[in-house]
């Protein structure tokens, strides 16, 4: 079989070599494949969990962590939604897929690089049901965007860029609720991440009229009447918050006492000097102008006003934790937790006012790239339950891990590792290529992170003429153990030159090895067209 033919797939065909049963699968002694419960949030910081930060109230996720494995050093592959989520669901790095920004997407449904996670599990005999945000970004080039393996799909959007063919959509199911939500969030800005979106409010509409309330409601309805008793279940539940806007129900705001919420510490310098973030501000009008608006507003606020933004972010996390608890309770009631693996993660982090009142993501600092990652459930081996795994972990590890749990041999070309296996990474990788909303794409920035050190390499300016300016490559080196805020750049320090050069070499060789065994998706498209 030719490689191009191998890499193409259809919903009716099994991709060669992908669905072979594993003899070492994590399953019951009777051979039954575990139910896979996939819980996801959008823009939740790695430390926005009660087990990490005692200020945050997430009792359901805390119980999951205490009965499973929490991966303390996990990072995303790109600090923005579309690129991170495609990378997660296909198991390849953004540069391998060509999905690098929020304006990108795999637009040819007849020539995907490999089956995504829901299609792999559907082919393996799972019932696949997806509720909430996927953010594939694949609608622009496809007249009828595929559900990509989900048999049942409920989408919290209308018939636009993020619609998936045959899905239940919120604008048609509850138009009045959508109108009420839009009225409450009017003026919140693009993606609800303007100044008003981050200030937020105490919500005055019913919880079910929020998109996340609708997502949870449809998921619970499915669990009551739609589960196939004859197949294992893959349940994908992906919420839109704690991403701004911060219009939060009162009962979740009331969980917090603002007097105990700390203010966000700020660096001793006033502006970004020789950092990839400073370069992004200069080369991206979209991100640079947005940051100016945030900084101007928050620098005039009192400490109490700033702390209320943090409170509402945490309250969003508590709200979603409550929905996840309801879903887990319903799964237990119908017997689907007796043999199960439960994965919880987020697509990227949130700056939340750090580095002089910067919000959202769009950078390679820890608050943006580190993510919460927990594996729990009855299928977790006994000796791993209640543990914290400090190995370097990436979101691309989720796909091969879940394949292993389901008894499926993973594609050897995948970038990730099985998190329940014994292999260890030397470090973790993330990349940033701009938001996608720039007139010209900024030059890329690459991160190589270890437990105690982080390297970031970047160029100023735009990607178009970047090869002619490689001599002006700049870098950042941070001692994460002694400088967790990443305020003191040691890249030019002679005393740390050996660390810097060793990390450069590791980054180069890591990418060479990963890219060599993965797909060249652009070449596949060219071959198809010829």
PASE-801094 format. One line per 4 residues: their letters; for each residue y, z negated, x negated of N, C-alpha, C. Coordinates in steps of 0.05 Angstrom, whole numbers. Layout:
# residues N
A> Y:Z:X:Y:Z:X:Y:Z:X  ...
***
This chain:
# residues 530
XXXX> -24:0:-17:0:0:0:25:0:-18  44:17:-12:68:18:-27:85:-7:-22  101:-15:-43:117:-39:-40:136:-38:-16  148:-15:-11:167:-13:11:152:-18:37
XXXX> 128:-6:39:112:-10:64:104:-40:67  98:-52:44:90:-80:45:113:-98:55  138:-91:46:160:-109:52:171:-104:80  164:-82:92:172:-78:120:153:-94:138
XXXX> 162:-102:161:144:-115:180:153:-108:208  135:-111:226:141:-109:255:131:-134:268  141:-140:292:133:-165:306:103:-164:314  91:-141:313:63:-138:322:43:-138:298
XXXX> 54:-137:274:36:-134:251:38:-157:232  16:-164:220:16:-186:200:22:-175:173  41:-188:159:48:-179:132:25:-186:113  16:-166:98:-7:-170:80:-2:-193:61
XXXX> -22:-210:59:-21:-231:39:-6:-256:47  8:-255:70:24:-278:77:9:-298:94  -10:-289:110:-21:-307:130:-50:-316:123  -57:-316:98:-83:-326:90:-84:-356:92
XXXX> -106:-366:103:-108:-395:107:-110:-410:80  -97:-432:77:-99:-448:53:-120:-470:57  -136:-473:37:-156:-494:39:-145:-522:35  -121:-523:23:-109:-550:18:-86:-556:38
XXXX> -86:-543:61:-65:-547:81:-64:-576:89  -39:-585:95:-35:-612:105:-41:-611:135  -64:-619:143:-72:-617:172:-93:-639:177  -100:-642:203:-120:-662:210:-147:-653:201
XXXX> -165:-672:201:-192:-666:192:-206:-646:210  -197:-643:235:-210:-624:253:-199:-596:250  -181:-592:230:-170:-566:224:-147:-557:241  -138:-573:260:-115:-566:277:-90:-564:261
XXXX> -75:-543:265:-50:-540:250:-28:-559:262  -13:-571:246:8:-590:257:29:-575:272  40:-588:293:64:-579:305:87:-582:285  105:-563:285:127:-563:266:153:-567:282
XXXX> 167:-589:277:192:-595:291:214:-593:271  232:-574:275:253:-567:256:280:-575:268  292:-596:257:317:-607:267:339:-600:247  361:-589:257:382:-579:239:410:-585:250
XXXX> 428:-592:233:456:-595:240:473:-576:224  498:-575:230:516:-556:216:538:-572:202  539:-571:176:560:-582:160:558:-613:158  534:-623:157:530:-652:154:527:-659:125
XXXX> 544:-676:115:544:-685:87:517:-699:81  510:-698:56:485:-711:47:485:-741:51  510:-752:51:512:-782:53:520:-790:82  519:-772:101:526:-779:129:500:-787:144
XXXX> 486:-806:132:462:-818:143:463:-848:138  454:-863:158:454:-892:154:438:-902:131  416:-889:124:400:-898:101:414:-893:75  435:-877:74:450:-872:50:477:-886:51
XXXX> 489:-886:74:516:-897:77:515:-917:101  517:-942:96:514:-962:118:536:-960:138  558:-946:133:579:-943:153:570:-924:175  551:-906:170:543:-885:189:520:-895:206
XXXX> 522:-890:232:502:-899:250:484:-876:260  461:-873:247:442:-852:254:414:-865:256  409:-881:276:384:-897:276:359:-880:278  360:-857:292:336:-840:295:329:-827:269
XXXX> 349:-816:255:343:-803:229:336:-824:208  347:-848:211:340:-869:192:310:-876:195  301:-878:220:272:-883:224:255:-861:213  264:-836:216:249:-813:205:248:-815:175
XXXX> 270:-822:162:270:-825:133:252:-847:124  252:-869:138:237:-893:130:207:-889:134  199:-869:150:171:-864:155:162:-837:142  181:-824:128:174:-799:115:184:-798:87
XXXX> 193:-775:78:204:-771:51:233:-761:53  251:-774:40:278:-765:38:283:-753:10  292:-729:9:298:-715:-16:327:-719:-23  332:-736:-42:359:-746:-47:377:-726:-62
XXXX> 365:-706:-75:381:-688:-92:381:-659:-81  377:-655:-55:375:-629:-44:402:-615:-42  403:-589:-48:427:-573:-46:421:-548:-29  443:-536:-18:441:-510:-5:445:-488:-26
XXXX> 439:-463:-18:442:-441:-37:469:-427:-35  484:-433:-14:511:-423:-12:526:-441:8  550:-450:1:565:-469:18:580:-456:41  565:-442:58:576:-431:82:553:-422:100
XXXX> 558:-419:126:537:-418:145:518:-394:142  529:-370:145:511:-346:147:494:-343:122  506:-344:99:491:-341:74:470:-362:71  477:-387:76:458:-409:73:435:-407:92
XXXX> 440:-400:117:419:-399:138:401:-375:133  411:-352:125:393:-330:118:376:-337:95  387:-349:74:372:-358:51:350:-377:59  356:-396:75:337:-416:85:314:-403:100
XXXX> 320:-385:118:300:-374:137:283:-352:124  293:-338:103:277:-318:89:265:-328:63  277:-350:52:265:-361:28:275:-348:2  297:-334:3:308:-321:-21:337:-329:-25
XXXX> 347:-326:-49:375:-332:-55:393:-312:-42  418:-320:-36:437:-302:-23:441:-275:-38  442:-276:-65:445:-251:-80:421:-233:-78  397:-245:-74:373:-228:-70:374:-213:-43
XXXX> 385:-227:-23:386:-215:4:410:-197:8  431:-202:-8:456:-188:-3:472:-200:19  464:-224:28:479:-239:48:493:-262:34  518:-258:26:532:-276:8:555:-291:22
XXXX> 565:-281:44:588:-292:57:583:-294:88  603:-305:102:601:-307:131:605:-280:145  612:-259:131:616:-233:142:592:-215:137  572:-225:122:549:-209:115:526:-213:135
XXXX> 505:-198:132:481:-201:149:462:-179:144  436:-184:148:416:-163:145:416:-147:171  427:-124:170:433:-109:195:412:-89:203  391:-85:186:370:-65:193:345:-80:200
XXXX> 340:-82:226:317:-97:235:290:-84:228  291:-58:221:266:-43:214:259:-46:185  276:-59:170:270:-62:141:281:-88:131  269:-109:139:276:-136:129:261:-141:103
XXXX> 271:-158:85:258:-162:59:231:-175:62  227:-190:83:201:-204:88:204:-217:116  182:-226:128:185:-240:154:200:-266:151  219:-272:169:232:-298:168:213:-319:180
XXXX> 221:-344:176:204:-367:183:192:-366:212  208:-361:233:196:-361:260:175:-339:263  180:-315:251:160:-294:254:135:-300:239  137:-312:215:113:-320:200:96:-339:217
XXXX> 109:-359:230:94:-378:245:83:-366:271  98:-348:283:88:-334:307:63:-319:300  63:-304:278:40:-289:270:16:-307:264  22:-332:255:0:-351:249:-10:-365:273
XXXX> -1:-358:297:-11:-370:322:5:-392:334  29:-396:324:47:-417:335:62:-406:359  67:-423:378:87:-418:398:114:-424:386  133:-405:387:158:-408:373:181:-409:393
XXXX> 196:-430:393:218:-434:411:242:-444:396  265:-430:399:289:-436:384:312:-443:402  325:-465:397:348:-474:413:371:-480:394  393:-466:399:417:-472:383:423:-450:363
XXXX> 438:-458:343:451:-440:324:431:-429:303  430:-403:300:417:-391:277:437:-379:258  458:-365:270:479:-353:254:468:-333:234  450:-316:243:440:-295:226:462:-276:216
XXXX> 482:-272:232:503:-252:225:492:-224:226  473:-218:243:459:-192:243:466:-174:267  486:-182:282:492:-167:306:508:-141:302  523:-139:281:542:-117:279:529:-90:276
XXXX> 507:-89:261:494:-63:257:470:-58:274  465:-75:294:442:-72:311:450:-72:340  445:-51:354:452:-50:383:437:-71:399  413:-79:390:398:-100:404:386:-119:383
XXXX> 402:-138:373:393:-156:352:367:-171:360  349:-173:342:323:-185:347:324:-215:347  305:-228:361:302:-257:359:287:-265:334  277:-245:319:264:-250:293:242:-270:295
XXXX> 224:-267:314:200:-284:316:201:-306:337  224:-312:348:226:-332:369:216:-320:395  197:-332:407:187:-323:434:206:-332:456  217:-355:453:236:-366:472:261:-373:457
XXXX> 284:-366:468:309:-370:453:332:-377:472  346:-398:465:370:-406:479:393:-407:459  414:-391:464:436:-387:445:462:-398:455  476:-415:440:501:-427:449:525:-408:445
XXXX> 522:-383:449:543:-363:446:542:-343:469  561:-325:469:560:-304:489:547:-279:477  551:-256:491:540:-230:482:558:-218:461  557:-228:437:573:-219:415:557:-217:390
XXXX> 570:-223:368:559:-220:342:533:-236:338  532:-259:351:509:-278:346:489:-278:369  491:-259:387:472:-256:408:445:-246:397  423:-255:409:397:-245:402:383:-235:428
XXXX> 372:-211:426:363:-197:450:343:-214:466  347:-215:492:329:-229:510:333:-259:511  355:-269:499:360:-298:498:374:-308:523  370:-333:529:386:-347:548:412:-354:534
XXXX> 435:-347:546:460:-352:532:478:-370:549  494:-387:536:509:-407:549:531:-396:567  543:-373:560:565:-363:576:555:-353:603  530:-345:605:519:-337:631:505:-359:646
XXXX> 495:-378:631:481:-401:643:500:-422:655  522:-426:640:541:-447:649:570:-438:643  580:-417:657:607:-407:651:629:-428:656  626:-445:676:646:-465:681:648:-485:658
XXXX> 624:-494:648:624:-512:626:637:-500:601  632:-475:596:644:-461:573:675:-460:576  684:-455:600:713:-454:605:726:-482:600  712:-503:609:723:-530:605:724:-537:576
XXXX> 703:-529:561:702:-535:532:724:-519:518  727:-494:524:748:-478:511:776:-489:517  780:-499:541:806:-510:547:811:-535:531  791:-552:527:795:-577:512:800:-571:482
XXXX> 788:-550:472:791:-544:443:811:-522:437  828:-515:457:848:-495:452:867:-504:430  873:-486:412:890:-493:389:876:-504:365  849:-507:367:834:-518:344:832:-499:321
XXXX> 838:-473:325:838:-454:303:812:-440:298  811:-421:280:786:-406:274:763:-425:267  740:-422:281:718:-439:276:723:-468:283  745:-474:298:753:-501:304:760:-517:280
XXXX> 767:-504:258:772:-518:232:802:-518:225  819:-513:244:848:-517:239:855:-546:239  881:-552:235:890:-579:234:883:-594:259  888:-582:282:881:-596:308:851:-600:311
XXXX> 835:-581:300:806:-584:302:796:-608:287  808:-614:263:799:-637:247:812:-663:257  835:-661:270:846:-686:282:829:-693:307  822:-673:323:804:-678:345:816:-694:368
XXXX> 799:-705:385:808:-721:408:783:-735:419  789:-754:437:767:-766:452:761:-747:475  737:-736:476:731:-715:495:733:-725:524  744:-708:541:747:-714:569:728:-698:587
XXXX> 710:-683:575:692:-667:591:664:-679:589  646:-673:609:619:-684:607:604:-675:582  587:-691:572:572:-684:548:557:-658:550  546:-652:573:530:-628:577:547:-602:576
XXXX> 574:-605:579:591:-582:577:599:-575:548  592:-592:530:594:-586:501:571:-567:495  574:-550:475:552:-532:467:528:-547:458  532:-569:443:509:-584:434:495:-599:457
XXXX> 510:-607:477:498:-619:501:481:-599:515  491:-574:517:475:-553:531:450:-547:515  452:-545:488:429:-540:471:407:-561:476  415:-586:475:396:-608:479:383:-607:507
XXXX> 399:-602:527:389:-600:554:368:-578:558  374:-555:547:355:-533:549:329:-538:533  332:-552:511:308:-559:495:290:-579:511  303:-599:523:287:-618:538:274:-605:563
XXXX> 288:-587:576:276:-573:598:252:-557:590  253:-544:566:230:-529:556:207:-548:550  212:-571:539:191:-589:532:177:-600:558  192:-601:579:181:-611:604:162:-590:618
XXXX> 168:-565:613:153:-545:629:145:-520:614  153:-516:590:148:-490:577:129:-491:553  118:-514:545:101:-515:522:74:-505:528  63:-487:511:37:-476:514:16:-497:504
XXXX> -2:-506:521:-21:-527:512:-42:-517:493  -44:-490:490:-66:-479:474:-57:-470:446  -32:-475:439:-23:-467:412:-6:-489:399  -7:-490:373:12:-509:360:41:-499:365
XXXX> 60:-518:363:87:-512:371:105:-512:346  121:-491:344:144:-491:325:169:-493:342  182:-516:341:206:-522:356:230:-523:336  248:-504:341:273:-502:324:296:-512:341
XXXX> 309:-534:332:331:-546:347:354:-549:327  375:-532:332:397:-530:312:424:-534:326  437:-556:319:463:-562:332:486:-550:318  509:-549:331:534:-537:320:551:-557:305
XXXX> 550:-582:313:565:-603:300:547:-618:280  558:-635:262:585:-647:262:607:-629:251  602:-603:247:623:-583:242:647:-588:261  671:-586:251:694:-588:269:692:-567:291
XXXX> 703:-572:316:723:-593:321:712:-620:329  730:-639:326:723:-667:329:731:-677:357  724:-663:378:727:-674:405:702:-688:413  702:-714:410:678:-731:410:677:-748:435
XXXX> 654:-751:448:652:-769:471:659:-797:464  671:-811:482:681:-838:477:659:-858:468  636:-855:480:615:-875:474:606:-874:444  610:-851:432:603:-848:403:626:-856:385
XXXX> 650:-851:394:673:-862:379:672:-893:379  664:-904:402:664:-934:405:642:-947:388  624:-932:376:605:-944:358:618:-953:332  642:-944:326:655:-949:301:681:-965:304
XXXX> 686:-983:285:711:-998:283:728:-985:262  750:-974:270:766:-959:250:776:-977:227  777:-1003:231:786:-1021:210:765:-1022:187  741:-1014:193:720:-1015:172:715:-987:159
XXXX> 729:-967:169:726:-940:158:743:-937:134  732:-930:111:749:-927:87:765:-901:86  787:-902:72:803:-878:67:789:-862:46  794:-836:45:781:-818:25:795:-821:-2
XXXX> 781:-828:-23:794:-830:-49:804:-803:-59  826:-803:-73:838:-778:-83:840:-778:-113  839:-754:-125:839:-752:-155:867:-759:-166  868:-765:-192:893:-773:-205:912:-750:-210
XXXX> 903:-725:-207:920:-702:-211:928:-690:-184  949:-673:-184:960:-663:-160:950:-635:-152  940:-620:-171:931:-592:-164:906:-585:-181  891:-566:-171:867:-556:-185:875:-540:-209
XXXX> 866:-548:-232:872:-534:-257:847:-524:-270  844:-498:-274:821:-486:-287:795:-492:-273  795:-493:-246:771:-498:-231:765:-473:-213  740:-471:-205:733:-449:-187:748:-451:-161
XXXX> 754:-476:-153:767:-480:-127:796:-471:-129  809:-476:-152:836:-465:-155:836:-435:-156  816:-423:-168:814:-394:-169:810:-382:-141  794:-396:-124:790:-387:-97:816:-388:-81
XXXX> 831:-410:-84:856:-413:-70:875:-390:-76  874:-380:-101:892:-359:-110:882:-331:-101  856:-327:-100:846:-300:-94:839:-296:-65  839:-317:-49:832:-315:-20:856:-325:-3
XXXX> 870:-307:9:892:-315:27:882:-332:49  858:-325:60:847:-340:82:842:-369:75  829:-374:53:822:-401:45:847:-416:34  863:-401:18:887:-414:7:907:-423:28
XXXX> 912:-406:48:931:-413:69:920:-436:86  894:-435:91:882:-457:107:885:-483:93  880:-484:66:883:-508:51:912:-519:52  931:-501:49:959:-509:50:966:-523:76
XXXX> 955:-513:98:960:-525:124:947:-553:126  922:-556:116:909:-582:116:925:-602:99  932:-594:75:945:-613:56:972:-621:67  987:-602:78:1013:-609:88:1011:-630:111
XXXX> 992:-626:128:988:-644:151:978:-671:142  957:-672:126:944:-698:119:961:-714:100  977:-701:83:994:-716:64:1016:-732:78  1022:-724:103:1042:-738:119:1030:-759:137
XXXX> 1004:-761:139:991:-780:157:990:-808:145  988:-827:162:983:-854:154:953:-857:147  946:-878:133:918:-883:127:901:-885:152  912:-898:173:898:-901:198:892:-873:210
XXXX> 911:-855:210:907:-829:221:886:-813:206  886:-816:179:866:-802:163:838:-813:168  837:-839:171:811:-852:175:799:-845:203  816:-839:222:806:-831:248:791:-804:246
XXXX> 800:-786:229:785:-762:225:757:-768:214  755:-785:195:729:-793:184:712:-806:206  724:-823:222:710:-837:244:698:-816:263  714:-796:270:704:-776:289:682:-758:277
XXXX> 684:-753:251:662:-738:239:636:-754:240  637:-780:233:613:-797:235:604:-800:263  622:-801:282:615:-803:310:600:-778:319  608:-755:309:593:-730:315:564:-733:305
XXXX> 561:-744:281:534:-747:269:518:-766:287  530:-787:297:516:-806:314:508:-793:340  525:-776:351:520:-763:376:496:-745:374  494:-729:352:472:-711:348:446:-727:343
XXXX> 449:-749:329:426:-766:324:414:-776:350  431:-781:370:422:-789:396:406:-767:410  416:-743:408:401:-720:420:374:-716:406  374:-718:380:349:-715:366:329:-737:373
XXXX> 339:-761:378:322:-782:387:310:-776:414  326:-765:433:316:-758:459:293:-737:457  298:-717:440:278:-695:436:252:-707:424  255:-724:404:231:-735:392:216:-753:412
XXXX> 230:-767:428:217:-784:449:202:-766:468  213:-743:476:200:-725:495:176:-713:482  178:-706:457:155:-695:443:132:-715:441  139:-740:436:119:-761:436:106:-764:463
XXXX> 121:-763:484:111:-766:511:91:-744:518  95:-720:509:77:-698:515:55:-694:494  54:-713:475:32:-713:456:35:-694:432  60:-685:427:64:-666:405:72:-678:379
XXXX> 73:-704:377:79:-717:352:54:-729:339  31:-728:353:6:-739:343:-3:-724:318  2:-699:316:-4:-683:292:20:-665:288  39:-674:271:64:-661:269:77:-664:241
XXXX> 94:-646:235:113:-648:212:141:-645:224  159:-663:217:186:-662:227:205:-658:203  219:-636:203:238:-630:182:267:-634:192  283:-649:178:311:-651:185:328:-642:161
XXXX> 349:-626:166:366:-616:145:392:-606:157  411:-600:139:436:-587:147:440:-563:129  457:-544:138:461:-519:123:479:-522:99  497:-541:99:515:-546:76:530:-572:83
XXXX> 548:-580:66:563:-605:70:591:-601:81  608:-620:76:635:-621:87:653:-637:68  675:-626:59:693:-639:40:707:-664:52  714:-663:78:724:-685:93:749:-698:81
XXXX> 766:-682:69:792:-692:60:793:-699:30  771:-693:16:771:-699:-13:789:-679:-28  793:-684:-53:809:-667:-71:836:-659:-58  850:-680:-50:877:-677:-38:875:-663:-11
XXXX> 860:-674:7:860:-667:35:849:-639:40  826:-634:28:812:-609:32:788:-614:51  785:-596:70:764:-598:90:746:-574:89  726:-574:106:705:-553:108:688:-553:84
XXXX> 680:-529:75:660:-526:52:673:-507:32  660:-484:27:672:-462:11:678:-471:-18  661:-487:-30:663:-493:-59:636:-505:-68  634:-510:-94:609:-518:-105:608:-547:-114
XXXX> 626:-563:-103:625:-592:-109:604:-605:-91  595:-629:-99:573:-641:-86:576:-646:-56  600:-653:-47:604:-658:-19:601:-633:-2  603:-610:-15:600:-584:-1:572:-573:-3
XXXX> 558:-577:-26:532:-564:-31:508:-583:-27  512:-608:-29:489:-626:-25:484:-630:5  459:-632:13:452:-633:41:431:-655:45  431:-667:70:409:-685:77:384:-669:81
XXXX> 361:-680:72:335:-667:75:314:-688:77  300:-688:100:279:-707:106:255:-692:116  231:-700:107:206:-691:119:191:-715:129  185:-715:155:170:-738:167:148:-728:185
XXXX> 137:-746:201:116:-738:219:88:-747:210  69:-746:228:42:-756:222:27:-740:201  36:-715:196:22:-698:177:31:-704:148  51:-721:145:59:-728:118:37:-746:106
XXXX> 28:-741:82:7:-758:69:16:-787:68  -2:-805:72:3:-833:75:19:-844:51  12:-835:27:25:-847:3:54:-838:0  62:-818:15:90:-808:13:108:-821:34
XXXX> 97:-833:53:114:-844:75:132:-867:66  157:-865:74:176:-886:67:186:-884:39  184:-860:27:192:-856:-1:218:-839:-3  231:-842:-26:253:-825:-33:245:-808:-57
XXXX> 247:-782:-55:240:-763:-76:265:-754:-90  268:-761:-115:292:-755:-131:290:-729:-146  269:-713:-141:267:-687:-154:290:-669:-144  297:-650:-161:316:-629:-153:303:-612:-131
XXXX> 317:-609:-109:306:-594:-86:327:-574:-75  318:-553:-63:335:-532:-52:326:-525:-24  345:-515:-8:338:-507:19:317:-484:20  316:-467:-1:296:-446:-2:268:-458:-5
XXXX> 266:-484:-10:240:-497:-12:227:-501:16  244:-500:36:234:-507:63:212:-487:72  217:-461:68:198:-441:78:171:-444:65  168:-444:38:141:-448:27:129:-475:34
XXXX> 145:-495:38:134:-522:45:122:-521:73  136:-509:92:125:-507:119:102:-488:121  102:-467:105:79:-449:104:54:-465:94  58:-481:74:36:-497:63:25:-516:84
XXXX> 43:-529:99:35:-548:120:20:-534:141  27:-508:147:14:-493:168:-11:-480:159  -18:-483:133:-42:-470:123:-38:-440:117  -14:-432:109:-8:-404:103:-1:-402:74
XXXX> -12:-382:61:-5:-377:33:23:-365:32  41:-377:16:68:-366:15:69:-341:-3  88:-324:2:93:-301:-14:101:-310:-43  87:-301:-64:93:-310:-91:121:-302:-100
XXXX> 134:-283:-86:160:-275:-94:182:-293:-84  176:-313:-67:196:-331:-57:209:-347:-79  234:-355:-74:250:-370:-94:243:-399:-94  231:-410:-72:227:-438:-70:200:-449:-79
XXXX> 198:-475:-78:174:-490:-85:164:-506:-61  139:-513:-60:128:-530:-39:137:-559:-45  153:-571:-28:163:-598:-33:142:-619:-32  119:-613:-20:97:-632:-20:77:-628:-43
XXXX> 83:-609:-60:67:-604:-84:77:-620:-107  66:-614:-130:72:-630:-154:93:-617:-173  100:-592:-168:118:-578:-186:146:-590:-185  159:-589:-207:187:-599:-209:205:-577:-219
XXXX> 230:-578:-209:250:-560:-218:265:-572:-242  275:-555:-260:292:-565:-281:320:-571:-270  329:-554:-251:355:-558:-239:357:-543:-213  380:-544:-200:383:-530:-174:407:-511:-176
XXXX> 405:-490:-160:424:-468:-161:439:-464:-135  465:-458:-136:480:-450:-113:501:-430:-122  509:-412:-104:528:-391:-110:549:-388:-89  573:-379:-97:595:-376:-77:610:-350:-84
XXXX> 614:-334:-63:626:-308:-65:650:-304:-46  662:-326:-38:684:-324:-19:674:-327:10  693:-329:28:686:-334:56:676:-309:70  684:-285:61:679:-260:74:702:-250:90
XXXX> 723:-267:93:746:-259:109:770:-251:92  764:-247:66:785:-238:47:787:-208:48  811:-198:42:814:-169:39:798:-158:16  797:-173:-6:780:-167:-29:763:-191:-35
XXXX> 737:-187:-41:719:-209:-46:726:-222:-73  729:-249:-74:734:-262:-99:711:-259:-118  717:-261:-144:695:-261:-164:677:-285:-159  651:-282:-164:632:-303:-157:635:-328:-175
XXXX> 624:-350:-164:621:-375:-179:592:-384:-176  580:-394:-198:552:-402:-198:550:-431:-207  532:-445:-194:527:-473:-201:499:-478:-211  496:-494:-232:471:-504:-241:473:-534:-242
XXXX> 456:-548:-226:459:-577:-223:433:-592:-231  437:-613:-246:415:-631:-252:422:-659:-242  405:-678:-245:410:-704:-234:436:-717:-245  441:-712:-271:464:-725:-284:486:-706:-292
XXXX> 481:-680:-290:502:-661:-300:504:-637:-281  528:-626:-280:532:-602:-264:549:-582:-280  540:-557:-280:555:-535:-292:564:-515:-271  589:-506:-272:599:-485:-254:612:-464:-272
XXXX> 604:-439:-268:616:-416:-282:630:-399:-262  655:-389:-269:670:-373:-250:690:-355:-265  700:-336:-250:721:-319:-259:744:-320:-239  769:-319:-248:791:-316:-230:793:-287:-220
XXXX> 807:-283:-198:811:-256:-189:789:-247:-171  787:-220:-168:768:-208:-149:744:-196:-163  723:-191:-148:698:-182:-159:700:-153:-169  718:-137:-158:718:-108:-163:721:-102:-193
XXXX> 738:-116:-207:742:-111:-236:732:-134:-253  713:-149:-243:704:-173:-257:691:-167:-283  675:-145:-284:661:-138:-309:679:-133:-332  703:-124:-326:722:-118:-348:737:-144:-357
XXXX> 731:-166:-344:745:-191:-351:726:-214:-358  702:-207:-367:682:-228:-372:691:-247:-395  708:-238:-412:717:-256:-434:734:-279:-423  744:-276:-398:760:-297:-386:743:-315:-368
XXXX> 717:-314:-371:700:-332:-355:707:-361:-361  709:-376:-340:717:-405:-343:694:-422:-332  695:-447:-339:673:-465:-331:682:-493:-325  664:-507:-312:668:-535:-306:641:-549:-313
XXXX> 644:-573:-325:621:-589:-332:627:-618:-324  609:-629:-307:614:-656:-297:591:-675:-304  598:-698:-312:578:-720:-317:575:-735:-290  555:-727:-274:553:-737:-247:547:-767:-246
XXXX> 534:-776:-267:527:-805:-268:552:-822:-270  571:-814:-287:595:-830:-292:619:-819:-278  617:-795:-266:640:-783:-252:630:-769:-227  620:-785:-207:608:-773:-183:628:-758:-166
XXXX> 654:-763:-169:674:-749:-154:680:-721:-166  670:-716:-190:675:-690:-204:705:-685:-208  718:-705:-220:746:-703:-226:752:-697:-255  733:-703:-273:738:-700:-302:722:-677:-313
XXXX> 734:-654:-317:721:-630:-326:717:-632:-357  691:-632:-366:685:-635:-394:677:-608:-407  682:-586:-393:672:-560:-403:682:-554:-431  707:-560:-437:718:-554:-463:716:-577:-483
XXXX> 701:-597:-476:698:-620:-494:677:-614:-516  686:-615:-540:667:-610:-562:644:-629:-563  649:-653:-554:628:-674:-554:606:-667:-534  611:-650:-515:592:-643:-495:583:-614:-496
XXXX> 588:-601:-519:582:-573:-522:552:-567:-520  536:-585:-531:507:-580:-530:497:-581:-502  506:-600:-486:499:-601:-458:507:-575:-443  532:-567:-448:543:-543:-435:526:-518:-442
XXXX> 520:-514:-467:505:-490:-475:476:-491:-465  464:-514:-465:437:-517:-456:436:-510:-426  455:-519:-411:455:-514:-382:461:-484:-376  478:-472:-393:482:-443:-390:456:-428:-393
XXXX> 441:-435:-413:416:-421:-419:396:-426:-396  395:-450:-386:377:-456:-364:384:-440:-339  410:-438:-333:419:-423:-310:412:-394:-313  417:-382:-336:411:-354:-341:381:-348:-338
XXXX> 364:-364:-350:336:-360:-349:324:-365:-321  335:-384:-307:326:-390:-280:331:-365:-262  356:-354:-263:362:-331:-247:346:-307:-255  342:-303:-281:326:-280:-290:297:-282:-279
XXXX> 285:-305:-279:258:-308:-269:257:-305:-238  275:-318:-224:274:-316:-195:280:-288:-185  301:-276:-196:309:-249:-187:287:-228:-194  273:-233:-216:253:-214:-225:229:-212:-205
XXXX> 222:-235:-193:199:-234:-176:206:-230:-146  231:-232:-139:239:-228:-112:246:-200:-105  253:-194:-80:258:-167:-71:286:-157:-80  288:-131:-84:314:-118:-87:320:-105:-61
XXXX> 334:-119:-44:336:-110:-16:353:-85:-14  374:-83:-31:391:-59:-30:374:-34:-37  356:-36:-57:340:-14:-64:320:-7:-42  310:-27:-28:292:-22:-5:306:-5:16
XXXX> 331:-12:22:346:3:42:351:32:33  357:35:8:361:62:-3:336:79:0  313:67:-7:287:81:-5:281:89:24  288:71:42:283:77:70:300:101:79
XX> 325:101:71:343:122:80:336:149:68  322:149:45:314:175:33:286:183:42
***
